[in-house]
Structure formats: structure tokens, C-alpha cells
Amino acid sequence: MQERRMKKQHCRGKSREPNLACVLVAAVSILFTANASAYNVYVSNEKDNTISIIDGDTLEVVDTVTVGERPRGIVLSNDGSVLYMCTSDEDHVEVLDLKTLKVTHSLPSGPDPELMQLNPEGTKLYIANEDDNLVTVVNVDERTKEVEIPVGIEPEGIGVSPDGKWLVNTSETTNMAHFINTDTLKIEANVVVDTRPRVAQFTGDGKEVWVSSEIGGTVSIIDTDSKEIKHKISFEVRGLAPESIQPVGIKLSTDGSNLAYIALGPAARVAVINMETYEVEKYLLVGQRVWNLEFSPSQDRLFTTNGVSGDVSVIDLKKRRVIKSVKVGRFPWGLAISE
């Protein structure tokens, strides 16, 4: 206590007025802390043709940007300077400069791009084109289409392994997860999953791929090495018919908590799953028709896009409850969060 008093007196000086140097240090410290914790949440609104920007600290919409028609999947560049957007009805990917909030150019893709991912280097986009049964590889620096990879019918999900060696695409009508070697750009395995697979995501160590099957009502966990399903998770929510529980979005923690979060569509729930036991620990009530999910940079919060209710649910992951619903545009779909 005595030491604390001495420090306080030192900053105030003999006149008991605040020392200017101390005031400046405090101001810089506060500014640094604010900047360190600040982040933005970007939400694509499918029916409004807009991107809503939510301040991660205040949890308020701070801007709305008009973009091309039917924006769905969105991805941030590695340096956080631009947002790539699947403007599905425009049949291309638009690039939004996040300083000016202007669309600067578009990138080629096949018809009806839906979901996409960057390679680890941030130089290539892998894009699922739902209408022509292709995955398109685009060089973002040269703004050129490098190759088109034939896959199953209605490709949707795109997952990239942490080491960049594997690309997994899900095909909704074929009911498969296609493992594509990113060196050869050839399919090396086709894994049959349940009906209408949507999202594919690798675990942080790259050893597993989790694939959601919307109509099948399951999540398949695929071993990356063997390309075989090692476990399958099903869901049961009291009071809800099985057909209303439709897994879509997936987020797998990388902070050591070993928890997975699955968006369950019209069930208006997010399932919390232990990644070691594959058991469902809890169902969290969110907005209507929950589509996709994204962590805050520190993974203490989870944001969900809720298409029918037109809002974003903010979940406190320590308390395991929704702390706020943020109204955005019509049919919010994709999510991306700056760091």
C-alpha cells in the first residue's frame, strides 16, 4: 500500500496537480489498450446486397456498405486490408477496400459462387461455384483464374488444411466431401457423408475435417490421413422435430478449450460439443435460422448470422449465453472478423 501511495504522489508532484508526463503515459496506455482490443465484425446481408459493419467493442452497427447482388460467403485478406465477397448473382467475387469502404475490383469465378477460403499464404482463393459443379482457383494478386476443378453436383463448402496441403469441398447433391491435393489440384478421395453437406472445417492440428450435413442432421468427423469417417455426431433438442435440426455452420476452437460450435439452422440453436468425446454439452438459443459462425479474435465470443430474424447473436463463451442481438440487414449470411 505504501508503495502505491508513493507512486501516486510521484505522479502528482508537490502541487498535487497531475504530472504531465504521467498523464501522457496514461493516455497512450489507454489508447494502446483500446486499439489492441478493437475489432470489426463484417456481415453479408443476402437480400439487401449490403455488408453491415459491427464494432466489436460497442456491439453496434457502425456502417452499412452497398455491394453486388446476393453477397454470401466473405473472407478477409491476410493483412486485413480488404474483404473478399461472393456476390453470387453477379457471378464473381467483389473486393471491398476496408479503408475507403469502396469496391475496387472483382475477381473471376464460376457462376453462383457461394463459399470460399484463402490458402495460408493469402495468395489464392478457392471458390465453390454452385451452378457449374466446379471449384475455381483464383490468384488474388494477378486477378486471374488459374484453374477450374470438376467436383460433385452443387459444390458448397470449402475447407483448407492449416498446412495448405489439402482442400476439401462439399457437394450438396452428390453428398460427398472431396479431398483435393493443392499441389496437383486433383481429387484424391471422395468421402460419402449424409444428405446435403454444407460446411467443411479442419481442426487446428489438421488431423480431422468436420463436415455438416444439413438434411441428414449430422456432423461427420473425417480422419485427414485415412480419408475415412471416424465419428458421426447427431443432435436432439427437446420439443423440436428432428427435421428442424439442420447443421450448417461450424467453428472449431483453437484456444485449448477443445470445443466445437455447430449452427443448427431452423432449430435456432448452436450446439456446444466436446471435441475429445464428441458429446454435445449444451444447446444455446440464438436467432431464427442460424447460418454461420465466427469467433472474436480472442475466442471469448461467438457471433452468429440469423437469416430469418435478420440479426447477429453475440454469445459469451465463458457464460455460454447470448449477451446481445444486433439487428443488421435482411437475411444475414456470411461472417468475417478483423483482428
ZIKA-V531918 format. One record per helix or strand of 2 or more residues. SS is the DSSP state (helix for helix, strand for strand). FROM is the first residue (numbers start at 1). TO is the last residue. Records with the same first field share a line. If there is no record, write none. Layout:
# ZIKA-V531918
SS->FROM-TO / FROM-TO
This chain:
# ZIKA-V531918
helix->2-12 / 20-37 / 88-90 / 242-244
strand->40-45 / 50-55 / 61-66 / 71-76 / 82-87 / 92-97 / 102-108 / 113-118 / 124-129 / 134-139 / 144-150 / 155-160 / 166-171 / 176-181 / 186-192 / 197-202 / 208-213 / 218-223 / 228-234 / 250-252 / 259-263 / 269-274 / 280-285 / 290-295 / 301-306 / 311-316 / 321-327 / 332-337
